[in-house]
Structure formats: structure tokens, C-alpha cells
Amino acid sequence: MLVYGTELRSRLLLGTAQYPSPAVLAEAVRASGAEVVTVSLRREGVAGGGQGFWQLVRDLGVRVLPNTAGCHTVKEAVTTARMAREVFSTPWIKLEVIGEDDTLQPDVFGLVEAARILSAEGFQVFPYTTDDLVVAGRLLDAGCQVLMPWGAPIGSGRGINNPYALRSLRAHFPNVPLVVDAGIGLPSHAAQAMELGYDAVLLNTAVARAGDPVRMARAMARAVEAGRLAFEADPMEARDMAAPSSPVIGMPVFGA
Ligand SMILES: CC(=O)[C@@H](O)[C@H](O)COP(=O)(O)O
């Protein structure tokens, strides 16, 4: 996947929150093969022992995608993004502007506004958005070169709530890198996102909260790869009626 001029071989992007320990986090990242991890500046703030955490992430040798998780206003998100750029020396920012606390649904109005401000300042914005087509267009107009629609609410593990909407997005923006971000609970959900033609999947909770995060990271990596392979293989169309898969020409001959 090519995103903001950077070629990524792994199509799995991993979150770094909620792991049972830093050691498990490190092992899960390695098992996932992810080249990009997202890090919350607000949750891993300096006061929370952030320096050690950031050092651990740096030591993994992966690219950091700082995020604005926990921001509810344009001002908060923009300020957090500016801090992240200083801390991580990267123009990349996963932009979250949360609009509703039960679903953690993005405030798409604030998101577009913040994306416009940050893009104008030279940020390369990865917007966490809904699956709304019109909002997607506005985010592209605002300068985003990648879109990250949700599969389901963050941390819900519900999988792809609205495959129709995600398919529409893919069809409308065939040349824009699209990443399903949030709501993935199982490897089959990740595979489904990739089978829909998505370029990548970003997930956190499903791995971090699994009984065995390292094993689940490996499973997710394989699912993402399998889903992508299936998409590239041009799968058959589903149909309502049976179609015999073995030809029945003449009578079978069993022995003499
Ligand atoms: C870590 C992060 O950025 C999350 O906010 C992201 O959206 C992943 O969501 P899940 O935890 O549901 O995978």
C-alpha cells in the first residue's frame, strides 16, 4: 500500500493500548508483522510514564502513527497533533475528533475542519471517519490522501456493521487508500474488510484484549493477508441457486 508516498508491505496497522504488559505489546507487534503502530499522545502522556513507553515503541523499529484519541473538539485535536509532530518528528497524524461518547462516533464536521487546518500546516492526515460517502469526499477536499472509515464502534469487536456502505466507499474512491479502522473483533472480520478491496486494516482491542495477544496478532496478520489474496484472486459471485460443481455426463462405471 502506498500512502503519502510511503510504501507499506504489511496491510495490518496495530494500536498499542490496553496490552497486559509492555513485553506482550512488543511481542504482539513483532508477531503481527505490522510496520505501523498508532500511539495515543494523550493516553501515554509524559505524566503517565510516557517516555519509557515511547522508547519501547521506538525500539520496535516500526513507523509511529500518533493519534488524537480522546479529543472531542477541533482545538484539542489540532493542539494534540502539533504536540505529536514535535514528540515523534513525523507529519503523520491519525485524526480522531470524537462526537459521541457511547459509540465514540467521529464528529465528522469537526473532523473535516481539523483535517483542513492540519493539512494546510503540512500534516499528512489519516482521518478516523464514519462510512459516509459525502464526508469522505469532504475529507479528500480538505487534503487527506487516505481515509479510515470505521467497521464498527471502537472497542466493540462487532466487525463490519455496514458492508454495503464500505463497498460503496470502495467503489466511489477506487484510487484512494482505504483502511478499515475500529470495531474489528475477529480475524474473519479483518479478512472481510480486505475481501471488500480495502487496502489495510487498523485494529487494537481485538489483539490487546485477547487471552493470548501474541497468537491473535499472528492470526490477524494471516487473515489480512488471506483477505487481500482473495480480493486479488477475483472471487466468484454468490448466487441464489445451486450450480453443480461436478459434471454429470453419462453413467459412472464402477469396476468390471
Ligand atoms: C488505537 C486506535 O487508534 C483505536 O482508536 C482504533 O480505532 C482501533 O479500534 P479497535 O480497538 O476497535 O480496533
The ligand as an SDF file (V2000), in Angstrom:
LIG
                    3D

 13 12  0  0  0  0  0  0  0  0999 V2000
   -5.8740    2.5050   18.8320 C   0  0  0  0  0  0  0  0  0  0  0  0
   -6.8230    3.2160   17.9970 C   0  0  0  0  0  0  0  0  0  0  0  0
   -6.4780    4.0720   17.2580 O   0  0  0  0  0  0  0  0  0  0  0  0
   -8.2270    2.8710   18.1120 C   0  0  0  0  0  0  0  0  0  0  0  0
   -8.8930    4.0120   18.4450 O   0  0  0  0  0  0  0  0  0  0  0  0
   -8.6340    2.2900   16.8010 C   0  0  0  0  0  0  0  0  0  0  0  0
   -9.6460    2.9990   16.2500 O   0  0  0  0  0  0  0  0  0  0  0  0
   -8.8450    0.8170   16.8510 C   0  0  0  0  0  0  0  0  0  0  0  0
  -10.0930    0.4370   17.3020 O   0  0  0  0  0  0  0  0  0  0  0  0
  -10.3210   -1.0320   17.8970 P   0  0  0  0  0  0  0  0  0  0  0  0
   -9.7210   -1.0060   19.2420 O   0  0  0  0  0  0  0  0  0  0  0  0
  -11.7990   -1.2480   17.8930 O   0  0  0  0  0  0  0  0  0  0  0  0
   -9.6110   -1.9970   16.9980 O   0  0  0  0  0  0  0  0  0  0  0  0
  1  2  1  0
  2  3  2  0
  2  4  1  0
  4  5  1  0
  4  6  1  0
  6  7  1  0
  6  8  1  0
  8  9  1  0
  9 10  1  0
 10 11  2  0
 10 12  1  0
 10 13  1  0
M  END
$$$$
